Amino acid sequence: MASLNSKEETPVEQVALRQAALRQHPPAEPTPPEYSTPAGLRREEFRAMGTTISLLLPESQAESGAQIVRTLFSEWEQVLSRFLPESELSQLNSQAGTPIAVSDLLYTVLATALTAAQATEGIYDPALLDQLVRVGYDRTFDELPAVSFDPIIPGEPGGRWRGIKVDPIRRHVTLPIGIKLDFGGIAKGMAVDAALERLRQSGVSPAMVNAGGDLAVLGLPAGAEQWPVSVPGLEQFWTIPLHNGAIATSGIARRHWWQGKTLRHHLLDPRTGLPAQSDLWSVTVVADRCEQAEVAAKVAFILGSRQGADFLRKHHIAGLLVREDGRWDAVEPWPIDLMEEVQQ
């Protein structure tokens, strides 16, 4: 494309134009490829925690296995949803400054979130609920209007998770005044891990639990050496083999909206309290547990392509970082040689 003075843009200028266009008109998320269900398995689906939960279970155990997972996600949502006024999390958020006795589940998720915040030097921050509301994410994404005309409120940096007090003996939690928690993706990842563990304890195997693209597997389908798992790019998909463990993707394709003329998304940078100004479109991470993959993918996205890749290398985490211009970088041991692009 030629500029007004007929001078061709440099590669850097072309990338800048591409990024500006993406921010103004984000492409629709590519449609995931449909895989044939492996022989002997059955697919079950339901809605929970603001996303679609998709299961692959043995045909003979599909109904009982699906009920196990459905019950677990319902239990977790009733405790951890910020959108349910009666949830335990909402009750805790409404009583900042007071020591509150919490359930084992809420305590475990909070302890895991605080550990993740410490390990990532606060780039993962579970105490940004007020900031999310300020940028327009004040209801479930299904209810969120595509365009909001609410006034834009300046961001407020995070980091106040450090002031949360926990008593591990009495299971008491005290939130600082003005702090509210939102566990979001980490709770979803932990729920996937917990669901697989319940299936394992019940003798249901092989199994896959997929919560909106964050998934983990147990065992292998009969006669197979791996599960084929889809990985999103900017406008395409790849498949990679997953033998065990989990995979999670963090990006803005699914959860973005307009606040006036400003594009917003749900991945806040705690250093600013505003949606991360990343040069990335998505980050996909493979890890032993879905909770680990979820946190690592989110942190890498917020940090951007260079620092995000450094973060993954430092922690020996395999990842694929897709930039806004469609180019991508892989961090070993990501299986580059086994990536197959899916024609749609």
C-alpha positions in Angstrom: 0.0 0.0 0.0 1.4 3.4 -1.0 1.3 6.5 1.3 -0.1 9.8 0.2 3.4 10.9 -1.0 3.7 7.6 -2.9 6.5 6.5 -0.6 6.1 2.9 0.5 5.9 2.2 4.2 8.8 0.6 5.9 8.2 -2.9 7.5 8.0 -1.2 10.8 5.4 1.2 9.6 3.4 -1.6 8.0 3.4 -3.5 11.3 2.2 -0.3 13.1 -0.6 0.2 10.6 -1.6 -3.5 10.9 -1.7 -3.2 14.7 -3.7 0.0 14.6 -6.2 -1.6 12.3 -6.5 -4.6 14.6 -7.2 -2.4 17.6 -9.9 -0.6 15.7 -11.5 -3.6 14.0 -10.4 -6.9 15.8 -11.0 -9.9 13.5 -13.5 -12.5 14.5 -12.1 -15.4 16.4 -11.3 -18.2 13.9 -13.7 -21.1 14.2 -12.0 -24.1 16.0 -11.6 -27.2 13.8 -14.1 -29.9 14.4 -12.5 -33.2 15.2 -14.1 -36.6 14.9 -14.7 -38.0 18.4 -12.2 -40.8 19.0 -13.7 -44.3 18.8 -15.2 -45.4 22.1 -15.6 -41.8 23.4 -18.6 -39.5 23.6 -18.8 -35.7 23.6 -20.8 -33.9 26.3 -21.2 -30.2 26.7 -22.8 -27.7 29.2 -22.4 -24.1 30.2 -20.7 -23.0 33.5 -18.4 -20.3 34.8 -19.2 -18.1 31.7 -18.0 -20.5 29.1 -18.8 -23.8 27.4 -17.4 -26.9 29.1 -16.8 -29.7 26.6 -16.0 -33.2 27.7 -14.7 -36.4 25.9 -15.6 -39.4 28.0 -15.8 -43.2 27.5 -19.2 -44.1 26.0 -20.0 -46.5 28.9 -19.3 -43.8 31.5 -20.3 -40.6 29.6 -23.5 -39.9 31.6 -22.0 -40.5 35.0 -18.7 -38.8 34.1 -20.5 -35.7 32.8 -22.6 -35.5 36.0 -19.4 -35.6 38.1 -17.9 -32.7 36.1 -21.2 -30.8 36.0 -21.6 -31.0 39.7 -18.0 -29.9 40.4 -18.3 -26.8 38.1 -21.7 -25.9 39.7 -20.1 -26.1 43.2 -17.1 -24.0 42.2 -19.3 -21.4 40.5 -21.5 -21.0 43.6 -18.5 -20.3 45.7 -16.2 -18.4 43.3 -18.3 -16.4 40.9 -18.1 -12.6 41.2 -21.3 -12.3 39.2 -23.5 -14.1 41.8 -24.4 -11.8 44.7 -24.9 -14.8 47.0 -21.6 -16.5 46.2 -19.0 -16.9 49.0 -16.6 -14.7 47.0 -19.1 -11.9 46.7 -19.8 -12.1 50.4 -16.1 -11.8 51.1 -15.7 -8.9 48.8 -18.5 -7.0 50.5 -16.8 -7.3 54.0 -13.3 -5.9 53.4 -11.5 -4.9 56.6 -13.1 -7.7 58.6 -11.6 -11.2 59.2 -14.0 -13.7 57.5 -14.0 -17.5 57.9 -13.9 -19.0 54.4 -14.5 -22.5 53.0 -11.6 -24.8 52.2 -12.3 -24.3 48.5 -12.2 -20.5 48.6 -9.1 -20.6 50.9 -7.3 -23.0 48.5 -8.0 -20.9 45.4 -7.0 -17.7 47.2 -3.8 -19.3 48.5 -3.0 -20.5 44.9 -3.7 -17.1 43.5 -1.5 -15.3 46.0 1.3 -17.8 45.3 1.0 -17.1 41.6 1.1 -13.3 42.3 4.2 -13.7 44.3 5.9 -15.9 41.7 5.1 -13.5 38.8 6.1 -10.4 40.8 2.6 -9.2 40.7 2.0 -9.4 36.9 -0.7 -11.9 37.9 -2.9 -10.0 40.3 -6.1 -11.5 41.7 -7.3 -8.2 43.3 -8.2 -6.1 40.2 -12.0 -6.5 40.3 -12.6 -2.7 40.8 -10.3 -2.0 37.8 -12.2 -4.5 35.6 -15.5 -2.8 36.5 -14.0 0.6 35.6 -13.1 -0.5 32.1 -16.6 -1.9 31.6 -16.4 -5.5 32.6 -19.2 -5.2 35.1 -21.4 -8.1 34.2 -21.0 -11.6 32.6 -19.6 -11.4 29.1 -22.8 -12.9 27.7 -24.6 -9.8 29.1 -21.9 -7.3 28.1 -23.0 -4.9 25.3 -20.6 -4.7 22.3 -20.4 -1.0 22.8 -20.7 1.0 26.1 -21.1 4.7 26.3 -20.2 4.8 30.0 -17.5 7.5 30.8 -13.9 6.2 30.8 -12.5 6.2 34.3 -8.7 6.4 34.7 -7.0 3.2 35.7 -5.6 2.5 39.2 -2.4 0.4 39.4 -2.8 -2.9 41.3 -0.4 -4.6 43.8 -2.7 -4.3 46.8 -3.0 -8.1 46.9 0.1 -7.9 49.1 -2.1 -6.5 51.9 -4.4 -9.5 52.0 -4.1 -11.2 55.4 -4.7 -15.0 55.7 -4.9 -17.1 58.8 -4.2 -20.7 57.6 -5.1 -22.2 61.0 -8.5 -20.7 61.4 -9.1 -20.3 57.6 -9.8 -16.5 58.1 -9.2 -14.0 55.3 -9.1 -10.2 55.7 -9.2 -8.0 52.6 -7.8 -4.5 52.8 -10.4 -1.8 52.5 -11.1 -1.0 48.9 -9.9 -4.4 47.6 -12.1 -6.9 45.8 -11.0 -10.3 44.4 -11.7 -11.8 41.0 -10.2 -15.2 40.4 -11.3 -15.5 36.7 -9.1 -17.7 34.7 -7.1 -19.3 37.5 -10.3 -20.6 39.1 -11.4 -22.0 35.7 -8.0 -23.7 35.3 -8.1 -25.1 38.8 -11.7 -26.4 38.2 -10.5 -28.3 35.1 -7.7 -29.9 37.2 -10.1 -30.8 40.0 -12.6 -32.2 37.5 -10.0 -34.5 36.0 -9.0 -35.6 39.5 -12.6 -36.5 40.4 -12.9 -38.5 37.2 -9.7 -40.3 38.0 -10.9 -41.2 41.5 -14.1 -42.4 40.0 -12.3 -44.6 37.5 -13.4 -42.6 34.4 -10.6 -42.7 31.9 -9.6 -41.6 29.3 -11.0 -38.2 29.5 -10.6 -34.6 28.3 -12.1 -31.6 30.1 -12.1 -28.4 28.0 -13.3 -25.1 29.6 -13.4 -22.6 26.7 -10.0 -23.7 25.3 -8.3 -24.3 28.7 -8.1 -28.0 28.8 -6.4 -31.0 30.4 -6.4 -34.7 29.6 -6.4 -38.0 31.5 -5.1 -41.1 29.8 -5.2 -41.7 26.1 -8.0 -42.8 23.7 -7.8 -46.5 22.8 -5.2 -47.1 20.1 -4.0 -43.5 20.2 -0.6 -42.0 21.2 -1.9 -38.5 21.8 -4.9 -36.2 21.9 -5.0 -33.7 18.9 -5.4 -30.3 20.4 -6.2 -27.1 18.5 -4.1 -24.0 19.0 -5.4 -20.6 17.7 -3.5 -18.1 15.6 -4.6 -14.8 14.4 -6.8 -16.1 11.5 -6.0 -19.8 11.5 -5.6 -22.9 13.8 -2.9 -25.5 14.2 -3.0 -28.8 16.0 -0.4 -30.2 18.3 -0.2 -33.6 20.1 -0.9 -33.5 23.8 0.1 -36.7 25.6 -0.7 -35.6 29.1 -1.0 -32.5 31.1 -2.8 -29.3 30.1 -2.9 -26.4 27.7 -4.4 -22.9 28.0 -4.7 -19.9 25.8 -4.8 -16.2 26.9 -5.8 -13.5 24.4 -8.4 -10.9 23.4 -10.2 -12.7 20.6 -13.1 -13.8 22.8 -13.4 -11.1 25.4 -13.2 -7.6 24.0 -15.7 -4.7 23.8 -15.8 -1.0 23.1 -16.0 1.7 25.8 -16.9 4.7 23.7 -14.2 4.8 21.0 -11.7 2.8 23.0 -11.2 -1.0 22.6 -11.2 -2.7 25.9 -10.4 -6.3 26.9 -10.3 -8.3 30.1 -6.5 -8.8 30.5 -5.5 -6.0 32.7 -1.9 -4.9 33.3 -1.7 -4.4 37.1 1.1 -1.8 36.5 -1.5 0.5 35.0 -4.9 -0.9 36.0 -5.9 -0.8 32.3 -6.2 -3.4 29.5 -2.6 -4.5 28.6 -1.1 -2.7 25.7 0.5 -5.8 24.4 1.8 -6.5 20.9 0.4 -10.0 21.2 -2.9 -11.4 20.0 -2.7 -14.6 22.0 -0.4 -16.9 24.0 -0.9 -20.6 24.3 1.0 -22.6 27.0 1.5 -26.3 27.8 2.1 -27.2 31.4 1.5 -30.1 33.8 -1.6 -28.5 35.2 -4.3 -26.2 33.7 -4.0 -23.7 36.5 -0.2 -23.3 35.8 -0.9 -23.0 32.0 -3.6 -20.4 32.6 -1.4 -18.1 34.8 1.7 -18.4 32.5 -0.3 -17.6 29.4 -1.9 -14.6 31.0 1.4 -13.2 32.3 3.2 -13.8 29.0 0.4 -11.9 27.2 0.6 -8.9 29.5 4.4 -8.7 29.3 4.4 -8.7 25.5 6.3 -10.8 22.9 9.8 -10.1 24.1 9.4 -10.1 27.9 6.7 -12.7 27.7 9.0 -15.1 25.9 11.8 -14.4 28.4 9.3 -15.2 31.3 8.4 -18.5 29.7 12.1 -19.4 29.1 13.0 -18.5 32.7 10.4 -20.9 34.1 11.0 -23.6 31.4 7.4 -23.4 30.1 6.6 -24.3 26.5 4.5 -21.6 24.7 3.4 -20.2 21.4 3.2 -16.4 21.2 1.1 -15.0 18.3 1.6 -11.3 17.6 -0.9 -8.8 16.4 0.6 -9.0 12.9 0.0 -12.8 12.7 3.7 -13.7 13.1 4.5 -16.1 15.9 7.4 -17.2 18.2 7.7 -20.5 20.0 9.4 -21.1 23.3 10.9 -24.6 23.8 9.9 -27.3 24.4 7.0 -26.2 22.2 6.6 -28.9 19.6 7.2 -26.7 16.5 8.0 -29.7 14.2 4.6 -31.3 15.1 2.4 -28.2 14.5 0.0 -28.8 11.6 -2.1 -26.0 10.2 -5.8 -26.9 9.8 -7.4 -25.8 6.6 -10.9 -24.3 7.3 
